[in-house]
């Protein structure tokens, strides 16, 4: 089966439906319904973001509550959609922006050209009724003029183009889109870590699921914040700070006793900067002392 059909926004709030957790298909419909149909600005928590057509600005925790799912189940489902190239995600300052792939392809009226199979009998009936009316008009005109009229061809004798659908036909094609489709959403730009940054709950939950203790997460969050606030240059700008945090915690969990990895790097750099000849003279002095003894 091919073609398209329209769904009214807000259909899920109809009281006829029981309030229960969403199925995976209903979760996908929820994403399509919540996606912006045009560019707009949206406030998520304390952050204001700009979403393009086909994008959703939200958080995984909010999605889980809307679907009636656990946070981990919602996260795994979104990861599966992303692996199947159905959505794209980007997270910055605790706000997740979901981009629906091929949104313009399936949501543009210009693409809805297929007519459902069930409309064919209705259209044929309209065509037959129209031809019958034409024959009746021809007979009435002949009686009024008292002369012969041109013969009316039988509609069933040869194929003809179907008559246009009357006004108000529910199966009429939608009007063409007068404006060209908008450009594809651009990826988020790199930026510095927000000056008032605090660890979002979603980031903390992810670290907890990976096995980090609450004290370790708090300690690493302070290191993370201080390091990136102090760092300068192009390397201090990231397009996805959530991914940067995940990589930070993975290194911390892989080396739990390494301490401050950046501080260790600085100590190794200072050791490498010491003159080699000073170590050599120290070795010679030790041999002389040993010989005298």
N, C-alpha and C positions, 0 to 999 in steps of 0.2 A: 504494500500500500504506500502511495506517495501523496504529495500535496501538503497543504497547510490548513490549520484551523485557528480561530481566534479564541483567546481565553481572557475573561475580564479580570483585571487586577482586584485582589481582595476576595476571590472566590473561596479561599481557604477559611475565611471567617464566617461563612454561612452556617447558621445554627443547625442545619440538617446534618452536618458532619460531626462525628464524635471526636472529642479532643483526645488524641492519642499520638504516640510517636510516629514520625514520618517513616515511610519506606524509602529506599534509595531512589526510586523514581520520583517520589514526591519531593525529596530533598533536591533533586536536580531541577524540578519545576520551580521550587522556591528560589533557587539561584537565578533562573531566567526572569522570574517575576520581580525580584529585588534589584536586578541590574538597571542602571540608569539608562533611559531611552535618549537622553541628551546630556551634554556636559553640565555639571552642576557642582556646587561646593557643599560639603557635608561636614558637620561637626561630630567627631567620635571622641567621647571623653573630653579632654582638654585640648584636642588637636583638631584643626580645620584642614581638610584635604580637598583637592579638586579631583573629581572622578569624571572620566570620559564616558561616552556612550558604550554600553556593554560592560561596565565595571561596577564593582560593589566595594564600598569601604566599610569594614566591620572588623570583628575579632572572632577568633575561633571559639572563644567561650560564649559569645552571644549567639553564634550559629548553633552550637550544641544545645543551648537552652531553647532556641526556636524550634529545633527539630525534635526535642525530647530525647536527646542522645547524651552519652557521656562525652567528656572533652576528648579523650583519646580516640573514641570511635569516630567522631566528627573529623579529627585531624587525619586519621588514616584514610577516610573516604576522600577528603580533599587531596591528599597525596596521590591516591589512585587516579582521580580525575586529572591531576596534573601529569602523571606518567602516561596517561592515554591521550595527552595533548587536547583535552577538552577545556581546560582552564589554565591560566597562568597566575602565579601569586607573587607578591612582593610585600615585605613587611618593613616598616620604618616607624620608630618611636612608638611601638606597641600597636600600630594600626595596620591591619592586613588589607591590601587592595587585591581583589580577585578580578581577573579579566577573563570573560567568556570568549573562547576562541570561536571564530566563524559566527559571531553574533550578528554582524551585518548581513551575512549570507542568508541566514534563516529568519531574520526579523525585518528585513526590508520588504515593503509591499511589492516592489518590482519583481521580487523573486517568487512571489506566490502566484505562479501562472498555471499550475496544475489544477484542474477542476475535479472534485471528487466524483467517483463513478456513479454514486447515487443520484446525481443531478441529471443524467442523460434522459430518463423517462420524462421528467418534468419539462426539459427543454424541447423534447420531441412533441409533447402535448401542446406546448405553446405554439410550435410551428404549425401543427395540424389545425389548431383552432384558428390561427391567422389565415391560413389558406381557405378554410371553410367560410369565414366571414367575407373574403374577397369574392368567392363564387356567389354568395347570396346577394352581395351588392350588385354584381353584374346582372343577375336575373331581374332585380327590382328596377334597374336602369332601363332594361329592354322593355319592360311593361309600360313604363312611364312614357318612353319615346315612341312606342308602337312600332319600332323597327327591330332589325336584327342587331345583335351585339357580337363582338368578337368572341370566339370560343375560349373557354377558360380551360387551361391545361390541368389535367389531374395531377395532384401533388405526388401521388404514388407512382406515376408513370416514369419519372426520371428523378435522380437525386438533385437536390437543390441546397443552397446555403440555408442554414437554420435562421429563422427570423430572430431579430434582436430581442433580448429579454425585456419584458415590460418594466416600467418604472416600479421600483420597490421590490424587485425580485431578490429574494434572500440569497440566491446563488450567483448573482451578478459579480463580475470581476471587480476587485477594488480599484479605485482611481489610481492613476500613475503618480508616483512621487514627484512633486514639482521641483524639489531641490536635490542636488547630487548627494550621494551618501557621504558621511563625514569620513575623515582620514582615520586610519587605524590608530589606536591609543599608543602613545609613545612611552617607552620605559621610564621609570622614575630616575631623576637626576641624583648624582652623588651629593652628599651634604655632610657637614660635621655633626658629631653627636650633640644633641640639644643641651644647652647650658644647664637646664634644670632637670636633666635626665634622672629618672629613678627606674629601678628594675620592674618591668611590667609583670603582672601575674602570669601571663601566658609564657613568658620567658622563664620565670621561676619554675612553673609546672614542668616545662620541658627538661630543665636541669634535674629536677626531682625524679622524673621518670628515668633518667639516665643513671641514677644512683648517687647523686651528690647530696650530702647532708645539708640541712638548713643553714648551719654556721658556715660551711664551706661556700654555699651559694652567696650568702651575704658578703663574705670576705672577698670572693672573686668579683662580685658586682662593684665593690669599692675600688678594687684594682683596675677593673675594666673602665670605670668612669674616670679615675684619675689619669690613667695612661692616655686615653684618647683625648681628654681635655688638654693635656700637656703637650701632646704631639702636634707638630706643625708640618706644613707642606701638603702636597697632593695626596700623600698616603693617609692623611687624617680624614679624608672624605670618602664615605662609603655609600653605595647605592642601596644596600640591604644590611642594616645594622643588626637585624635579628640573626641573619646568617653569620655575621661577624661574631656575635655572642656565642652562637653554637660552636663555632670553630675554637673560640677561646676556651670554652668549658671542656671540649674534647681534649685539648692539649693539657688542661689542668687535671682531668681525670686519668689521662694516660701517664702523667708524671706527678703523682700526688705528693712526693717528697722533694720535688725540685725547687720549691719555694717560688719566689717571684722570678719568673722566667726572664723578664726584661732586666731585672737587677743582676741575675746570673750572667746574662750576656755582657753587661757593662763590666763586671768583674773580670771576665775572660778577656775582654778587650784591653783592660788596664794591664793585665799580666802579659799580654802579647806585646804591649808597647815598651816593656822594660828592656834596656840595652842588653844584648847578648853577652858582651864582653864583661859586664859586671858579674854575671854568673860564672864565667870562666875564671876570673881572678879569685873568686871565693873558693873555687875548687883547688886552685894552686896553693892558696894559703892553708887550706886544711891539710894538704899533703906535706907541706913544710913543717907544720906543727907535729904531725904524726912522726916524721923522720927524726926530729930533735928528741922526742920522747924515747 
